[in-house]
Amino acid sequence: MVRKKHKVRQALPKKEEIDTFFDRKSCEEIPVIKKLVLKPAGYPLRAIGEANPPIIISDNPELFEVYAREQWSGYIVSEGSFLFDQFLYPDFAFQVIKLQVKKNYTTGKISVDTRIVLENRIEPIKLEYPKVYFKDIVGNQEGKDKCRVIMKYLKEPERFAKWVPKNILFYGPPGTGKTMMARALACETEVPILLTKATELIGLHVGDGARRIHQLYSVAKENTPSIIFIDELDAIALDRRFQSIRGDVSEVVSALLSELDGLNSVFGVITICATNAPSLLDPAVRNRFEEEIKFNLPTFEERLQILKHYSEESPIKITADLSQLAKETNDFSGRELKDKLIKGAIHLAILRDKPIIDSDLFKEVLHRIQQDKLKTQKNKIMYG
């Protein structure tokens, strides 16, 4: 293949730019790189709300090397430079993390003799052993009861025979304790939990998503008894009427259905999925869950209990009327009470060197939160 002259713009570590035409004359004095090590860096842009950048790997290092030389031969790079793919994944960036070149040189030219290696660093699926207990969770008694049934199954499976609890769906507004409940179950039963978001199971090309699903269950089966928790299930299991929103994820759904159906079932693997929008789920997926447990926003008594619990852990003494505060936070989730209201008050008190957190300071924080909520609601109305 004869490559035409082309202009290259590449980013260097010092944020300088080189504009150069590659030909024999301009490249004579630039040393050839002996070995080049690249790592996937991702796309330069992504839409807000998208998950982690896609993972690029190569199953055949020699084939990748030929592919890389074909498009980057003649390029001048140094450590930290970016090379952009032009063919399979246009504009996907690879960063130079190491290069071997002549002594005293930090920059070199890629040639047909350059060894090019892709560093594949795929994070393994991690088993977690949380330290969260049911006593730490306020409310959601139905969820606790179901979890206690699962606890009995994991400790005395013979009592259940073929009637084992397997697939459970948690649903409800964000911040109502769905993930926390799954963590507490793992902690109370002293078994590992595999936590993932559905968006992390979507592959870049055909077959990736299904492999990730099967890998997830493979790790769980190797560590039985264990719990799999998949959050934001609606990201992959949308009703077919809404599939155009997420694109074609049918292979991921098919792989998940095969695991939920127990086609490769092994004793002691419990699947818990969570969603904020159960009405958007594909009926074929939703039908696989033996039980759906709703997580509601906390009641007045529960909000008061949450506020008292976290107020006791505050590094600054809280003198505010928590009962009144509970009345004014009717639409707050447990997470909002902790992370927005109480944490916000603590940070504001530290900023102002306040020795105590009184009702006035809480009112100020509460007003800010409510204003933010109003802005969010207006944006939803305007932009959908």
Secondary structure by P-SEA (a helix, b strand, c coil): ccccbbbbbbbccccbbbbbbbcccccccbbbbcbbbbcccccccccccccccbbbbbccaaaaaaaaaaccccccccccbbbbbccccccbbbbbccccccccccbbbbcccbbbbbbbbbbccccccccccccccccaaaaaaaaaaaaaaaacccccccccccbbbbbccccccaaaaaaaaaaaacbbbbbbccccccccccaaaaaaaaaaaaaaaacccbbbbbccccccccccccccccccaaaaaaaaaaaaacccccccbbbbbbbcccccccaaaaaaccbbbbbccccaaaaaaaaaaaaaacccccccaaaaaaaaacccccccccccaaaaaaaaaaaaccccccaaaaaaaaaaaaaaaaaaaaaaaacc
